[in-house]
Amino acid sequence: MIWFFVSIAFSLIAWSIVAVRYIWPELRRWTKAEALRPLLILHSFRFIGLAVLAPGVVSLSLPLTFAHRMAYGT
C-alpha cells in the first residue's frame, strides 16, 4: 500500500513541475473561459474508472474484484 502513496507523491511532484514551467505561463495569457475548457476536459477522465464502484452504475453481477481492478487501474 505504501507504494501506491509513493506513486501519488511522485506523480504530484512531476506534474507540479510541468504545470509551473509549461502550463501555467501559457494559461495566464488566455481568458478564464479559454483556460478552463482544457483543464475541465483533462480532469473529466479521472473519475470514469471509479464510476464502476458506485452502487447502481453497473450490473450487480459484475464481480467485485474486477470492478476494483478496473477502477484503480491494477
Helices and strands as residue ranges (DSSP letters): H 2-18, I 19-23, H 24-27, H 32-44, G 49-53, H 64-72
